[in-house]
Amino acid sequence: MLNTLLSGDYPRSRILTGVLLAIVLGLAFAPFLFSGAAAINTAAKVCIFIVLVASYDLLLGYTGIVSFAHTMFFGIGGYGVGLGLYAFGASWGVLALGILIALLVGVVLAFLIGLLSLRVRAIFYAMITLAVASAFLILATQFSEYTGGEDGRSFSVPQVLRPGYRLLEQPLFGTVINGRVLAYYLVFAMAVTLFLLALRVVNSPFGRVLQAIRENDMRAEALGYRVVYYRTVANCLAAGMAVLAGAMSAIWLRYTGPDTTLSFAIMLDILLMVVIGGMGTLYGAVVGATLFIVAQNYLQKLMGTASAATEGLPLLPKLLHPDRWLLLLGILFVLSVYFFPTGIVGRLRGKSG
């Protein structure tokens, strides 16, 4: 059963297995383990970014494609759900239709970009995707009559997913099972399903061909594999996963806008998570996304506590001031790249071998 679920791709490290189990169990029981809105928001964001980072690793880590348009597909998913619910009302039918339309638009756009651009060298393809993503961001902000412009759109979700909805009259293990908890578990279930599907893809014969193309595309071509075809399909699969991640984000936030889905800063965060976790291993997406999101949400608070504790010492309180959390995050990233050049998962698997 487990072998089928993981597609035969085990962590292959006791430490990594323990880390992954802790992350999965923490996310599965987050509403019961942690109190307050901040904790469940962080857990939901981790679930969303695990899918988003895994989809990008399918491109970069498994196929060797550098793309800067990944947030565009993330935004298509967010806007597809958000604008549908905003315009036609909060129903499950509209939600499903919005996801299907966004998925269709994202996959067709990825197909066209791949078909027209993947024949060129990697750096030129990266520049093309950057141009397309920038154009899409401009369109989203300029067509404010439909998209809400830079302010984005807030909308309602189906009644069952709203905070005012109660599934049970009495709390379960001290937690009120309301619509917010149900929305979280919808996001969590989607994340688990999409991650396991991605594992199936990369461990299939198709995934092996992608890795062969990454290692030496000319040799793969000489063996009879149509490199452009495989790269285009991988591009479409990654885009589809990113679209669904954007839909998950919209369902959870009940808002969609350029800053939450289309910002280039999100693209940089995705790259950092891939590098921290380890390229070419989907488990790296789980570890990288979790570490980065938790640090992003709690490092500033920890620095505030440390700054107050070292108040009597010279220099340290200023260095640990909460306003300098990005500096410390950058230092931690540099150290992680230096000590874990193949990512945390790559290093742990290397030790086990």
DRENBA-854074 format. One record per atom (N, C-alpha, C): residue in one letter; x, y, z. Coordinates in steps of 0.02 Angstrom, whole numbers, padded with zeros to 5 digits, always signed. Example, Ala and Ser with C-alpha at 12.3 -4.5 7.8 and 13.67 -1.06 7.14 Angstrom:
// DRENBA-854074
A+00660-00284+00390
A+00615-00225+00390
A+00660-00165+00390
S+00642-00112+00354
S+00684-00053+00357
S+00645+00002+00394
//
This chain:
// DRENBA-854074
M+00042-00060+00000
M+00000+00000+00000
M+00043+00063+00000
L+00091+00065+00048
L+00135+00123+00052
L+00179+00128-00010
N+00202+00071-00035
N+00243+00071-00095
N+00205+00099-00155
T+00141+00083-00158
T+00099+00109-00213
T+00088+00184-00206
L+00074+00206-00144
L+00062+00278-00133
L+00123+00319-00150
L+00182+00295-00129
L+00244+00333-00141
L+00277+00316-00207
S+00245+00274-00246
S+00271+00254-00312
S+00341+00224-00307
G+00355+00190-00251
G+00419+00159-00241
G+00476+00207-00225
D+00459+00271-00216
D+00510+00323-00203
D+00511+00338-00128
Y+00548+00297-00090
Y+00552+00307-00018
Y+00604+00361-00001
P+00599+00390+00058
P+00648+00442+00077
P+00721+00418+00078
R+00731+00354+00093
R+00798+00323+00094
R+00846+00355+00144
S+00818+00379+00199
S+00858+00406+00253
S+00814+00408+00315
R+00840+00382+00370
R+00800+00381+00432
R+00785+00452+00456
I+00835+00496+00452
I+00824+00564+00475
I+00772+00599+00431
L+00779+00590+00365
L+00732+00620+00319
L+00662+00592+00330
T+00657+00527+00342
T+00592+00496+00355
T+00560+00527+00417
G+00600+00537+00469
G+00574+00568+00530
G+00551+00640+00519
V+00590+00677+00480
V+00573+00747+00465
V+00508+00750+00425
L+00503+00708+00375
L+00443+00708+00333
L+00381+00687+00372
L+00388+00636+00415
L+00332+00615+00457
L+00310+00671+00504
A+00358+00706+00533
A+00342+00762+00577
A+00304+00817+00540
I+00326+00832+00479
I+00293+00884+00439
I+00222+00862+00420
V+00215+00800+00396
V+00150+00776+00374
V+00101+00772+00433
L+00123+00746+00489
L+00079+00741+00547
L+00063+00810+00574
G+00112+00855+00573
G+00099+00924+00596
G+00047+00959+00552
L+00051+00949+00487
L+00003+00979+00441
L-00066+00945+00447
A-00066+00878+00456
A-00129+00841+00460
A-00170+00860+00521
F-00135+00875+00577
F-00171+00891+00639
F-00160+00963+00661
A-00141+01006+00615
A-00126+01076+00632
A-00184+01111+00668
P-00246+01104+00646
P-00301+01139+00682
P-00309+01117+00754
F-00288+01054+00770
F-00294+01028+00838
F-00231+01040+00879
L-00174+01045+00846
L-00111+01053+00882
L-00094+01125+00899
F-00115+01171+00856
F-00096+01242+00864
F-00159+01285+00869
S-00157+01331+00915
S-00213+01377+00924
S-00198+01443+00889
G-00250+01478+00870
G-00241+01543+00839
G-00243+01540+00763
A-00262+01596+00734
A-00268+01599+00661
A-00200+01598+00626
A-00148+01626+00659
A-00082+01630+00626
A-00054+01561+00611
A-00063+01514+00658
A-00034+01447+00649
A-00068+01410+00592
I-00135+01412+00589
I-00170+01376+00536
I-00159+01410+00469
N-00150+01476+00468
N-00133+01511+00406
N-00065+01488+00380
T-00018+01481+00426
T+00049+01458+00407
T+00046+01387+00380
A+00008+01343+00413
A+00002+01274+00391
A-00030+01270+00321
A-00081+01311+00309
A-00114+01311+00244
A-00066+01337+00190
K-00027+01388+00207
K+00021+01415+00159
K+00074+01364+00142
V+00096+01325+00192
V+00144+01271+00180
V+00116+01220+00131
C+00053+01200+00141
C+00021+01152+00096
C+00020+01178+00024
I+00001+01242+00016
I-00003+01272-00050
I+00065+01275-00083
F+00116+01295-00046
F+00182+01303-00075
F+00217+01236-00086
I+00199+01185-00050
I+00226+01118-00065
I+00206+01099-00136
V+00143+01109-00153
V+00120+01093-00221
V+00154+01138-00272
L+00158+01202-00258
L+00188+01250-00305
L+00262+01235-00317
V+00299+01222-00262
V+00370+01208-00268
V+00382+01141-00302
A+00340+01091-00286
A+00347+01025-00319
A+00335+01031-00393
S+00286+01072-00413
S+00273+01081-00484
S+00331+01115-00519
Y+00363+01162-00485
Y+00421+01195-00516
Y+00482+01149-00518
D+00488+01106-00468
D+00544+01059-00468
D+00536+01008-00524
L+00474+00994-00544
L+00462+00950-00601
L+00494+00980-00664
L+00494+01047-00668
L+00526+01080-00724
L+00602+01085-00715
L+00622+01115-00660
L+00693+01131-00650
L+00733+01070-00629
G+00710+01034-00579
G+00749+00979-00552
G+00748+00916-00594
Y+00691+00902-00626
Y+00685+00839-00663
Y+00694+00847-00739
T+00681+00907-00764
T+00686+00917-00836
T+00741+00966-00856
G+00765+01005-00808
G+00817+01053-00822
G+00793+01116-00858
I+00728+01132-00851
I+00700+01192-00882
I+00696+01248-00832
V+00726+01305-00848
V+00723+01364-00806
V+00667+01409-00832
S+00616+01419-00791
S+00558+01460-00810
S+00545+01512-00757
F+00528+01573-00780
F+00509+01626-00734
F+00434+01643-00741
A+00397+01599-00773
A+00326+01611-00783
A+00282+01569-00737
H+00312+01538-00687
H+00274+01492-00646
H+00221+01527-00604
T+00236+01588-00581
T+00186+01625-00543
T+00128+01646-00587
M+00139+01651-00652
M+00084+01667-00698
M+00031+01613-00694
F+00052+01549-00695
F+00004+01494-00691
F-00028+01492-00621
F+00011+01508-00571
F-00016+01514-00503
F-00070+01567-00501
G-00058+01623-00535
G-00107+01677-00538
G-00168+01658-00578
I-00159+01620-00632
I-00217+01599-00672
I-00264+01557-00629
G-00237+01513-00588
G-00279+01474-00543
G-00316+01517-00493
G-00280+01565-00464
G-00310+01610-00415
G-00365+01653-00445
Y-00351+01681-00503
Y-00400+01725-00535
Y-00459+01684-00563
G-00445+01624-00587
G-00499+01582-00614
G-00551+01568-00561
V-00529+01550-00501
V-00576+01536-00446
V-00605+01601-00419
G-00562+01651-00408
G-00584+01713-00377
G-00634+01752-00418
L-00619+01761-00482
L-00665+01800-00524
L-00730+01763-00537
G-00726+01696-00541
G-00787+01657-00549
G-00834+01664-00490
L-00807+01657-00429
L-00848+01663-00369
L-00871+01735-00359
Y-00830+01783-00378
Y-00848+01853-00371
Y-00906+01872-00417
A-00904+01847-00479
A-00953+01867-00529
A-01017+01826-00526
F-01013+01761-00511
F-01071+01718-00517
F-01096+01689-00452
G-01065+01708-00396
G-01090+01685-00332
G-01052+01626-00304
A-01060+01617-00239
A-01022+01566-00203
A-01058+01499-00204
S-01045+01459-00255
S-01074+01392-00258
S-01020+01342-00280
W-01031+01279-00265
W-00982+01227-00283
W-00976+01220-00358
G-01032+01229-00393
G-01029+01225-00466
G-00985+01278-00497
V-00992+01340-00472
V-00951+01395-00497
V-00878+01383-00479
L-00866+01358-00418
L-00797+01343-00397
L-00765+01291-00442
A-00801+01237-00456
A-00775+01184-00500
A-00764+01210-00571
L-00811+01250-00596
L-00805+01277-00663
L-00746+01325-00668
G-00737+01365-00616
G-00680+01412-00615
G-00613+01375-00617
I-00609+01320-00579
I-00547+01281-00578
I-00535+01249-00647
L-00588+01221-00677
L-00581+01188-00742
L-00560+01237-00796
I-00592+01297-00797
I-00574+01347-00848
I-00502+01370-00838
A-00483+01383-00775
A-00414+01405-00760
A-00364+01351-00780
L-00382+01288-00766
L-00338+01232-00784
L-00330+01228-00860
L-00384+01235-00896
L-00382+01233-00969
L-00340+01290-00997
V-00352+01351-00972
V-00314+01409-00996
V-00240+01401-00981
G-00223+01378-00919
G-00154+01370-00900
G-00117+01318-00941
V-00149+01261-00952
V-00117+01207-00989
V-00109+01226-01063
V-00160+01257-01092
V-00154+01279-01162
V-00099+01331-01170
L-00096+01378-01124
L-00044+01429-01127
L+00026+01399-01119
A+00032+01351-01072
A+00096+01316-01063
A+00115+01277-01125
F+00065+01246-01157
F+00078+01209-01219
F+00105+01255-01274
L+00072+01313-01281
L+00094+01360-01333
L+00163+01387-01319
I+00176+01405-01256
I+00242+01431-01238
I+00295+01377-01249
G+00280+01316-01228
G+00328+01262-01237
G+00341+01245-01309
L+00287+01242-01347
L+00293+01223-01418
L+00333+01275-01457
L+00324+01339-01440
L+00357+01392-01477
L+00426+01410-01450
S+00439+01393-01387
S+00500+01419-01356
S+00550+01367-01333
L+00529+01304-01323
L+00574+01254-01293
L+00628+01228-01342
R+00624+01251-01404
R+00677+01231-01451
R+00740+01274-01443
V+00733+01331-01409
V+00790+01376-01401
V+00830+01356-01339
R+00887+01388-01330
R+00930+01373-01273
R+00896+01394-01208
A+00919+01363-01153
A+00886+01371-01089
A+00879+01444-01068
I+00933+01484-01075
I+00932+01553-01052
I+00882+01595-01092
F+00876+01580-01157
F+00829+01617-01198
F+00757+01598-01180
Y+00746+01535-01165
Y+00680+01513-01144
Y+00661+01548-01078
A+00709+01553-01032
A+00696+01587-00968
A+00676+01659-00980
M+00710+01693-01026
M+00693+01763-01041
M+00624+01769-01073
I+00607+01722-01116
I+00540+01723-01147
I+00486+01715-01094
T+00496+01668-01048
T+00446+01658-00995
T+00441+01718-00949
L+00497+01751-00937
L+00496+01812-00896
L+00455+01866-00930
A+00464+01873-00996
A+00426+01924-01034
A+00351+01909-01033
V+00334+01845-01042
V+00263+01826-01042
V+00232+01837-00974
A+00268+01819-00921
A+00242+01829-00853
A+00233+01903-00837
S+00280+01945-00859
S+00275+02017-00848
S+00215+02046-00885
A+00204+02022-00947
A+00147+02045-00986
A+00081+02026-00951
F+00078+01965-00924
F+00018+01942-00890
F+00005+01984-00828
L+00058+02001-00791
L+00051+02042-00731
L+00023+02111-00749
I+00048+02139-00804
I+00025+02205-00826
I-00049+02201-00846
L-00068+02148-00881
L-00138+02140-00901
L-00183+02134-00840
A-00161+02097-00789
A-00201+02088-00729
A-00211+02153-00691
T-00161+02197-00692
T-00167+02260-00657
T-00203+02313-00698
Q-00197+02310-00764
Q-00228+02361-00807
Q-00303+02350-00817
F-00325+02287-00822
F-00396+02272-00832
F-00432+02272-00764
S-00428+02329-00730
S-00455+02333-00662
S-00530+02325-00660
E-00565+02339-00715
E-00637+02331-00716
E-00658+02259-00704
Y-00615+02212-00725
Y-00631+02141-00718
Y-00592+02109-00661
T-00528+02127-00655
T-00484+02094-00606
T-00477+02130-00540
G-00501+02192-00537
G-00492+02232-00477
G-00426+02269-00475
G-00386+02261-00528
G-00322+02296-00533
G-00274+02276-00478
E-00237+02324-00451
E-00188+02310-00399
E-00220+02292-00333
D-00284+02311-00324
D-00319+02294-00262
D-00344+02222-00262
G-00350+02191-00320
G-00374+02123-00324
G-00448+02117-00309
R-00471+02057-00297
R-00542+02044-00283
R-00550+02002-00220
S-00595+02023-00177
S-00617+01981-00121
S-00683+01950-00140
F-00696+01890-00117
F-00756+01854-00137
F-00777+01805-00083
S-00836+01779-00090
S-00861+01730-00042
S-00850+01659-00069
V-00842+01613-00024
V-00836+01542-00042
V-00900+01507-00022
P-00911+01444-00044
P-00972+01409-00024
P-00982+01408+00052
Q-01044+01407+00073
Q-01063+01414+00143
Q-01025+01366+00189
V-01013+01305+00166
V-00979+01255+00207
V-00908+01276+00226
L-00876+01318+00185
L-00807+01337+00196
L-00800+01404+00232
R-00855+01433+00254
R-00852+01497+00289
R-00843+01487+00364
P-00810+01535+00398
P-00798+01527+00470
P-00862+01520+00512
G-00917+01548+00489
G-00979+01545+00527
G-01014+01477+00526
Y-00993+01434+00480
Y-01024+01368+00474
Y-00997+01321+00527
R-01041+01283+00560
R-01021+01235+00612
R-01041+01165+00589
L-00992+01121+00582
L-01006+01051+00565
L-01031+01013+00626
L-01000+01027+00684
L-01020+00994+00747
L-01039+01048+00798
E-01089+01033+00838
E-01111+01081+00889
E-01059+01089+00943
Q-01028+01033+00963
Q-00978+01034+01016
Q-00908+01031+00988
P-00859+01064+01021
P-00789+01061+00997
P-00763+00989+00998
L-00719+00974+00953
L-00687+00908+00949
L-00614+00916+00972
F-00597+00884+01028
F-00530+00890+01058
F-00512+00964+01069
G-00562+01002+01090
G-00550+01072+01105
G-00550+01118+01046
T-00564+01093+00987
T-00563+01134+00926
T-00633+01136+00896
V-00656+01196+00881
V-00721+01204+00849
V-00714+01186+00775
I-00753+01138+00752
I-00750+01116+00683
I-00797+01161+00641
N-00769+01217+00620
N-00808+01264+00580
N-00786+01261+00507
G-00813+01307+00467
G-00797+01308+00396
G-00725+01321+00381
R-00692+01358+00425
R-00621+01373+00415
R-00579+01309+00420
V-00596+01267+00468
V-00560+01203+00476
V-00574+01158+00416
L-00636+01158+00392
L-00652+01118+00333
L-00616+01144+00271
A-00609+01209+00265
A-00572+01238+00209
A-00498+01218+00213
Y-00472+01216+00274
Y-00402+01195+00282
Y-00393+01122+00259
Y-00439+01079+00279
Y-00432+01009+00261
Y-00445+00997+00187
L-00483+01040+00155
L-00491+01037+00083
L-00424+01053+00049
V-00391+01105+00073
V-00325+01124+00047
V-00274+01069+00060
F-00275+01041+00121
F-00228+00987+00139
F-00239+00925+00095
A-00302+00906+00084
A-00317+00847+00043
A-00294+00858-00029
M-00305+00917-00056
M-00283+00932-00123
M-00207+00929-00128
A-00173+00955-00076
A-00099+00955-00076
A-00072+00884-00076
V-00100+00841-00033
V-00077+00772-00028
V-00089+00735-00095
T-00148+00744-00123
T-00165+00711-00186
T-00119+00732-00243
L-00108+00797-00249
L-00066+00822-00303
L+00007+00802-00294
F+00030+00800-00232
F+00099+00780-00219
F+00110+00707-00237
L+00063+00664-00218
L+00069+00592-00234
L+00064+00581-00310
L+00023+00620-00344
L+00020+00615-00417
L+00085+00636-00449
A+00116+00688-00421
A+00181+00711-00447
A+00234+00657-00436
L+00232+00623-00378
L+00278+00567-00366
L+00269+00512-00417
R+00206+00499-00435
R+00192+00448-00485
R+00221+00467-00553
V+00217+00531-00570
V+00242+00555-00634
V+00318+00548-00639
V+00353+00571-00588
V+00426+00572-00592
V+00456+00502-00585
N+00418+00454-00558
N+00444+00386-00551
N+00417+00339-00605
S+00384+00367-00654
S+00359+00328-00711
S+00412+00327-00766
P+00403+00286-00817
P+00449+00289-00874
P+00455+00359-00904
F+00399+00395-00904
F+00400+00464-00929
F+00449+00507-00888
G+00446+00499-00821
G+00491+00536-00777
G+00564+00519-00788
R+00578+00455-00803
R+00647+00434-00817
R+00673+00467-00880
V+00629+00474-00930
V+00650+00508-00992
V+00665+00581-00978
L+00625+00613-00936
L+00637+00683-00918
L+00707+00691-00886
Q+00724+00644-00842
Q+00790+00648-00810
Q+00846+00636-00860
A+00834+00593-00909
A+00884+00581-00961
A+00894+00644-01003
I+00839+00679-01017
I+00843+00742-01055
I+00881+00795-01015
R+00868+00796-00949
R+00904+00843-00906
R+00979+00830-00907
E+00999+00768-00905
E+01070+00751-00903
E+01104+00765-00970
N+01071+00746-01025
N+01102+00755-01091
N+01047+00752-01144
D+01022+00810-01164
D+00966+00811-01211
D+00985+00785-01280
M+01049+00796-01300
M+01071+00773-01366
M+01073+00697-01369
R+01096+00666-01314
R+01098+00593-01311
R+01027+00564-01311
A+00982+00597-01273
A+00912+00574-01272
A+00881+00579-01342
E+00897+00632-01377
E+00872+00640-01446
E+00900+00585-01491
A+00964+00569-01482
A+00996+00517-01522
A+00966+00448-01509
L+00939+00439-01449
L+00908+00375-01431
L+00837+00369-01459
G+00813+00422-01489
G+00748+00420-01520
G+00692+00455-01483
Y+00707+00487-01426
Y+00656+00523-01389
Y+00647+00593-01418
R+00585+00613-01426
R+00570+00680-01451
R+00574+00729-01393
V+00631+00762-01387
V+00646+00803-01329
V+00595+00860-01321
V+00579+00893-01375
V+00531+00949-01371
V+00463+00925-01346
Y+00442+00867-01370
Y+00378+00839-01348
Y+00378+00826-01272
Y+00430+00793-01247
Y+00433+00778-01176
Y+00437+00841-01134
R+00477+00890-01156
R+00482+00953-01119
R+00416+00990-01119
T+00381+00989-01174
T+00316+01023-01178
T+00265+00991-01132
V+00263+00924-01131
V+00217+00889-01086
V+00234+00904-01013
A+00298+00904-00997
A+00319+00921-00928
A+00299+00992-00910
N+00306+01037-00958
N+00286+01107-00948
N+00211+01112-00933
C+00171+01073-00970
C+00099+01073-00960
C+00080+01043-00892
L+00112+00989-00873
L+00098+00958-00808
L+00115+01005-00751
A+00174+01037-00755
A+00195+01084-00703
A+00147+01143-00700
A+00126+01167-00758
A+00080+01224-00760
A+00013+01205-00729
G-00012+01144-00743
G-00074+01121-00714
G-00072+01118-00639
M-00016+01092-00612
M-00008+01090-00539
M-00006+01160-00509
A+00028+01206-00543
A+00033+01275-00518
A-00036+01308-00519
V-00076+01295-00571
V-00144+01321-00575
V-00185+01297-00515
L-00181+01233-00500
L-00218+01205-00444
L-00194+01233-00377
A-00128+01246-00372
A-00102+01278-00312
A-00131+01349-00304
G-00137+01385-00360
G-00168+01451-00359
G-00241+01448-00338
A-00277+01396-00361
A-00346+01386-00341
A-00351+01373-00266
M-00304+01331-00240
M-00302+01318-00168
M-00292+01382-00128
S-00246+01424-00152
S-00232+01488-00119
S-00293+01533-00118
A-00329+01536-00174
A-00389+01578-00178
A-00444+01553-00131
I-00453+01487-00128
I-00504+01458-00084
I-00488+01475-00011
W-00424+01470+00006
W-00406+01482+00076
W-00409+01557+00095
L-00381+01600+00052
L-00378+01671+00068
L-00444+01707+00056
R-00486+01680+00013
R-00547+01713-00010
R-00531+01781-00040
Y-00475+01783-00073
Y-00451+01844-00105
Y-00400+01824-00159
T-00399+01862-00212
T-00347+01852-00262
T-00324+01920-00288
G-00260+01928-00299
G-00232+01991-00323
G-00160+01982-00346
P-00132+02032-00378
P-00064+02026-00404
P-00012+02011-00351
D-00018+02042-00293
D+00033+02032-00241
D+00032+01962-00212
T-00024+01929-00213
T-00029+01862-00182
T-00017+01805-00231
T-00021+01819-00297
T-00014+01764-00345
T+00035+01778-00402
L+00042+01841-00422
L+00081+01857-00482
L+00147+01892-00468
S+00160+01909-00407
S+00221+01947-00390
S+00284+01907-00406
F+00335+01942-00433
F+00398+01909-00448
F+00433+01887-00383
A+00416+01920-00328
A+00445+01900-00263
A+00425+01828-00246
I+00365+01807-00267
I+00343+01738-00255
I+00387+01690-00296
M+00405+01711-00357
M+00448+01670-00399
M+00516+01660-00366
L+00543+01713-00336
L+00607+01708-00301
L+00601+01661-00241
D+00545+01667-00205
D+00534+01622-00148
D+00532+01549-00170
I+00500+01535-00226
I+00497+01467-00253
I+00567+01441-00268
L+00607+01482-00299
L+00676+01462-00315
L+00715+01447-00252
L+00707+01489-00201
L+00742+01478-00137
L+00721+01412-00105
M+00656+01398-00106
M+00631+01336-00077
M+00657+01275-00113
V+00660+01279-00180
V+00686+01222-00219
V+00760+01210-00201
V+00799+01263-00197
V+00870+01256-00183
V+00881+01231-00112
I+00843+01258-00064
I+00851+01236+00006
I+00833+01163+00014
G+00776+01143-00014
G+00754+01073-00007
G+00796+01025-00047
G+00814+01045-00107
G+00853+01002-00151
G+00818+00991-00217
M+00853+01006-00272
M+00824+00998-00338
M+00824+00924-00359
G+00774+00906-00399
G+00771+00838-00424
G+00746+00788-00373
T+00712+00811-00321
T+00681+00766-00273
T+00620+00802-00245
L+00561+00773-00255
L+00500+00806-00233
L+00496+00813-00157
Y+00531+00770-00121
Y+00532+00777-00049
Y+00566+00843-00029
G+00610+00867-00072
G+00642+00931-00060
G+00591+00988-00059
A+00537+00981-00098
A+00484+01032-00098
A+00450+01034-00030
V+00440+00976+00001
V+00407+00973+00067
V+00451+01006+00119
V+00515+00987+00121
V+00561+01014+00171
V+00575+01088+00159
G+00590+01106+00096
G+00607+01175+00080
G+00549+01222+00093
A+00489+01204+00071
A+00431+01247+00081
A+00416+01256+00155
T+00419+01202+00193
T+00404+01205+00265
T+00454+01250+00301
L+00519+01239+00290
L+00569+01279+00324
L+00563+01352+00306
F+00554+01367+00242
F+00552+01436+00220
F+00491+01472+00246
I+00432+01441+00241
I+00370+01474+00263
I+00370+01484+00339
V+00393+01433+00376
V+00396+01440+00449
V+00445+01496+00469
A+00503+01498+00436
A+00551+01551+00450
A+00523+01619+00432
Q+00489+01622+00376
Q+00460+01685+00352
Q+00408+01712+00402
N+00372+01667+00434
N+00317+01687+00479
N+00338+01695+00551
Y+00390+01658+00572
Y+00407+01659+00643
Y+00477+01684+00660
L+00520+01691+00609
L+00588+01713+00623
L+00588+01783+00653
Q+00545+01827+00627
Q+00542+01895+00652
Q+00523+01897+00726
K+00475+01855+00746
K+00455+01853+00816
K+00511+01825+00860
L+00546+01774+00836
L+00601+01746+00875
L+00657+01797+00883
M+00670+01835+00830
M+00722+01887+00834
M+00702+01941+00884
G+00638+01958+00888
G+00614+02007+00937
G+00627+01983+01008
T+00613+01919+01020
T+00625+01890+01086
T+00699+01889+01102
A+00741+01869+01053
A+00814+01867+01063
A+00842+01936+01075
S+00816+01986+01039
S+00840+02054+01047
S+00825+02080+01117
A+00766+02064+01142
A+00748+02086+01210
A+00790+02050+01262
A+00807+01986+01250
A+00845+01947+01298
A+00918+01969+01302
T+00944+01998+01247
T+01015+02020+01246
T+01021+02095+01250
E+00972+02126+01282
E+00969+02199+01284
E+01031+02230+01317
G+01058+02197+01366
G+01115+02224+01402
G+01182+02217+01366
L+01185+02180+01312
L+01247+02166+01277
L+01258+02216+01220
P+01320+02229+01203
P+01333+02275+01147
P+01320+02242+01079
L+01295+02280+01032
L+01286+02262+00962
L+01233+02209+00949
L+01231+02156+00990
L+01185+02100+00977
L+01111+02122+00972
P+01086+02164+01018
P+01015+02184+01012
P+00999+02216+00945
K+01046+02255+00918
K+01034+02288+00853
K+01036+02238+00796
L+01083+02190+00800
L+01087+02140+00748
L+01026+02094+00748
L+00998+02082+00808
L+00940+02037+00814
L+00874+02074+00812
H+00875+02138+00795
H+00813+02177+00791
H+00766+02146+00740
P+00701+02141+00755
P+00654+02109+00708
P+00654+02138+00638
D+00670+02202+00631
D+00671+02233+00565
D+00725+02205+00520
R+00774+02169+00550
R+00829+02141+00511
R+00820+02066+00498
W+00758+02043+00500
W+00746+01971+00492
W+00764+01947+00421
L+00756+01990+00371
L+00775+01971+00304
L+00850+01960+00297
L+00889+02000+00334
L+00961+01992+00333
L+00980+01923+00362
L+00950+01906+00418
L+00965+01841+00449
L+00941+01784+00404
L+00883+01793+00372
L+00857+01742+00327
L+00905+01732+00268
G+00933+01787+00243
G+00981+01782+00189
G+01044+01746+00210
I+01068+01760+00271
I+01127+01726+00298
I+01114+01651+00305
L+01055+01634+00331
L+01037+01563+00339
L+01034+01528+00271
F+01009+01564+00221
F+01005+01535+00153
F+01075+01522+00125
V+01121+01571+00134
V+01189+01562+00109
V+01223+01503+00144
L+01212+01498+00210
L+01242+01442+00247
L+01213+01375+00225
S+01148+01374+00210
S+01117+01311+00189
S+01144+01290+00121
V+01155+01338+00076
V+01183+01321+00010
V+01255+01298+00017
Y+01293+01329+00063
Y+01363+01312+00073
Y+01371+01242+00102
F+01331+01227+00154
F+01337+01162+00188
F+01295+01107+00155
F+01243+01128+00117
F+01200+01079+00083
F+01195+01097+00009
P+01249+01090-00029
P+01248+01110-00100
P+01196+01071-00141
T+01179+01011-00120
T+01128+00972-00156
T+01060+00977-00121
G+01054+01025-00076
G+00993+01033-00038
G+00992+00988+00023
I+00946+01002+00068
I+00941+00963+00130
I+00925+00890+00115
V+00877+00878+00071
V+00858+00809+00055
V+00914+00772+00019
G+00948+00807-00027
G+01005+00776-00061
G+01061+00757-00014
R+01074+00801+00035
R+01127+00787+00084
R+01108+00727+00128
L+01046+00725+00151
L+01024+00671+00195
L+01024+00604+00158
R+01002+00605+00095
R+01003+00543+00056
R+01074+00521+00041
G+01118+00570+00032
G+01189+00554+00020
G+01220+00520+00079
K+01202+00544+00139
K+01229+00513+00200
K+01205+00442+00209
S+01141+00432+00191
S+01113+00364+00199
S+01145+00315+00150
G+01169+00342+00092
G+01201+00297+00044
G+01271+00282+00065
//
